[in-house]
Amino acid sequence: GELTALMSVPEDCINLVEYLKRFALPLSVMQTSEAISRVMYEVCEDAWKDNVRYLEVRFSPILHTEGGLSLSNVMNAVCDGLALASFSIPMKVGIIVCGLRHLSPEVTHTLAEV
C-alpha cells in the first residue's frame, strides 16, 4: 500500500537524489547512536541466519547526522554494534564508507578521513 509506494524506487527513477528519497523513512529512525548500533548488530545477526559468513556493509555516515550526531559518533556506533555482534556471531564483517556523488567533494573528502 502506501508504505510500499513510499519506499519503492520507480522504474523511471531519474537520479541518485530521487533514489535516496526512498530511504528517508528508514534513515529517520537511524539517527541515534543506540539505533545505529542496534541496526548494525541486527544486520550481522540476520546475515548469519541466512548463512552469510562474510559480509561487507556499505553505507554513508553523512546520512545519519541529521539528528545531531557527528561523523565520528556515527562510526563509533557502527563499530559498537559490530563489536557486540562479534561476541556471538563468528562472521567476518567489513565496513565500507561511501561518498555520495550529489554531495560536495569536501564532504566526500571528510568521509574518506573518518
C-alpha positions in Angstrom: 0.0 0.0 0.0 1.1 3.5 0.9 4.3 2.3 2.7 5.4 0.2 -0.2 4.9 3.1 -2.6 6.9 5.4 -0.3 9.8 3.1 -0.2 9.8 1.6 -3.7 12.0 3.1 -6.4 10.1 3.7 -9.6 11.5 2.2 -12.8 11.8 5.7 -14.2 14.0 7.0 -11.4 16.0 9.8 -12.8 19.0 10.2 -10.4 20.6 9.3 -7.2 18.9 12.0 -5.2 15.5 10.7 -6.3 16.6 7.1 -5.4 17.8 8.2 -2.0 14.4 9.7 -1.1 13.2 6.2 -0.7 15.5 5.8 2.3 14.1 8.8 4.2 11.8 6.7 6.4 14.3 4.1 7.4 17.0 6.7 7.9 14.7 8.7 10.1 14.9 6.0 12.8 18.7 5.6 12.5 19.7 9.0 13.9 20.9 8.0 17.4 23.9 6.0 18.4 21.7 3.4 20.0 19.6 2.9 16.9 22.7 2.7 14.6 24.4 0.2 16.9 21.3 -2.0 17.1 20.8 -1.9 13.3 24.5 -2.9 12.7 24.1 -5.8 15.2 20.8 -6.9 13.6 22.3 -6.8 10.1 25.0 -9.1 11.2 22.6 -11.4 13.0 20.2 -11.6 10.1 23.0 -12.3 7.6 24.4 -15.1 9.8 20.9 -16.6 10.0 20.9 -16.5 6.2 24.1 -18.5 6.1 26.3 -15.5 5.2 29.8 -16.0 6.5 31.5 -12.9 5.0 29.7 -9.5 5.0 30.6 -6.1 3.7 28.3 -3.3 4.9 28.4 -0.2 2.7 26.8 3.0 4.0 27.3 6.7 4.1 27.7 8.0 7.6 26.6 11.5 6.5 23.0 10.2 6.2 23.0 9.5 9.9 23.9 13.0 11.1 20.5 14.8 10.8 19.7 14.1 14.4 22.9 15.9 15.6 25.4 13.0 15.6 28.9 13.8 14.3 30.5 11.5 11.7 32.7 10.1 14.4 29.7 9.4 16.6 28.1 7.5 13.7 31.2 5.5 13.0 31.6 4.7 16.7 28.0 3.5 16.9 28.6 1.2 13.9 31.7 -0.2 15.4 29.9 -0.7 18.7 27.2 -2.7 17.0 29.8 -4.7 15.1 31.8 -5.4 18.3 28.6 -6.6 20.1 27.8 -8.9 17.2 31.3 -10.3 17.2 30.8 -11.8 20.7 28.1 -14.1 19.5 28.4 -14.3 15.7 31.6 -15.8 14.2 31.3 -14.0 10.9 33.9 -11.7 9.2 32.4 -8.3 8.6 33.9 -5.3 6.8 32.6 -1.7 6.9 32.9 0.3 3.7 32.2 4.1 4.0 30.7 5.5 0.8 30.7 9.0 -0.5 27.6 10.3 -2.4 28.1 11.9 -5.8 25.5 14.6 -5.3 27.4 16.0 -2.3 30.3 18.3 -2.4 33.8 17.0 -2.9 34.6 18.4 0.6 32.0 16.1 2.2 33.4 13.1 0.3 36.9 14.0 1.5 35.7 14.3 5.1 34.0 10.9 4.8 37.3 9.4 3.5 39.1 10.6 6.6 36.5 9.3 9.1 
